[in-house]
């Protein structure tokens, strides 16, 4: 294991010398993957599963298979600019499909395998997706709602054969590998991620070929600290924007190989065994992953290749960082960004981190804490985390919420894009997370809107009214808590709590279910009748010390 080092240029020097350098046209498949593919044996992907099977793919193989996939989709009628929904576990094919879609100029809309049929129906209808790619386990979900998804023309299944679906391997076997990448403009749509908001169903966050595929150059170079000789492991599921950050664009921009562990669940013991067994040099995980890892007996393991660790998704407890450093000699460097951005704040290798801090602004970004008028707040004064977008808009920021100009406009205040998070900046320039400025819940790396959970709970006949907020949790940072008013004829019980939890898991994606339920007789409301979630949230968090409020 290598010690973290602050040798090399200073923070000020890196920022002063940095310049965005994306041209009018950019296609990640052509300009990045095909570039690394010029070295025939250069490793791109190292895949393992729980049964001990391994698959290694070079950049040349990824390039060729992505060309075949683009050829096959084009032959099936999918055109540049059309939306392809991809819901797959950590199959190696996911990476080929991702690159192939970019090569074609199609727009990728990834989703987690935890989505229900109802979730899929909403996403297909809202995006007007033309193609759907998934596996045997998730195909029935689409079939359940297919009659209500008239925009879909193509269905592709991976690692299986199913009536009415095109088999992935068979389609590639007869497709050409001579596909010429679409000459996509840098500002052309490339990705669409669904992200939860305070009200309503998930927003469709649109990224261009510049904002994510090119923009994550700074994520890979400065925060992940990657180079062509690294093997990088990101623990995130393929359905989340974090996979785009750290499982594809960040590492491959830098020519690093991506390590993938295909498993149905996170197993801390297995994770430590893999870190010991394989030459993994850099690790990225959600704080929940690290909290689970430090509960194991770390003295039993040695990680000879590991040199750099990062965490993102929510604040990471300083205590966890200290335990990990004592065991490994490495500091977990916290970073901050959103589905709407690349990494915009981080504890970078070229300066000393402060445990629990969000870090300092990423090169290429002017990030500040601003007040209600858009003025930069004084040191140690709480305000909104904001990114300067005028007079020059930085690369790495989303284009829009698809089909929702009002919601898009609401994220701006004067010269600033507002992230929706509250923080303060200390006198040394480090940012410290305070909380969300809205009611969105961040748990185990997931972003959950209260409306979605409340809507699911209200479908149960026992529930008359419900309010959902975040509640503190030592392992997950925060969890979903539901306050429930029961309908006449129902009585509160532990059995009913469990029934409601299972019901929510069935109605919507399981990760959204309330881990805590409290039965109440009334909910705090405004004079106009709106539930005051802010008051419920304040009650939950009163007296609890958030991890990120501590310093080194």
Buried (B, 14 or more C-beta within 10 A) or exposed (E): EEEBEEEEEEBEEBBEEBEBEBEEBBBBBBBBBBEBBEEEEBBBBBBBBEEEEEBEBBBBBBBBBBBBBBBBBBEBEBEEBBBBBBBBBBBBBBBBBBBBBBBBBBBBBBBBBBBBBBBBBBBBBBBBBBBBBBBEBBBEBBBBBBEEBEBBEBBBBBBBEBEEBBBBEEBBEEBEBEBEBBEBBBBBBBBBBBBBBBEEBBBBBBBBBBBBBBBBBBBBBBBBBBEEEBBBBBBBBBBBBBBBBBBBBBBBBBBBBBBBBBBEEBBBEEBBEBBBEBBBBBBBBBBBBBBBBBEBEBEEBEBEBBBBBBBBBBBBBBBBBBBBBEBBBBBBBBBBBBBBBBBBBBBBBBBEBBBBBBBBBBBBBBBBBBBEEBEBBEEEEBBBBBBBBEEEEBBBBBBBBBEBEEBBEEBBBEBBBBBBBBBBBEEEEBBBBBBBBBBBBBBBBBBBBBBBBBBBBBEBEBBEBBBBBBBBBEEBBBBBBBBBBBEEEBEBEEEBBEEBBEBBBEBBBBBBBBBBBBBBEEBBEEEEEEBEBEBBBEEBBEEEEBBBBBEE
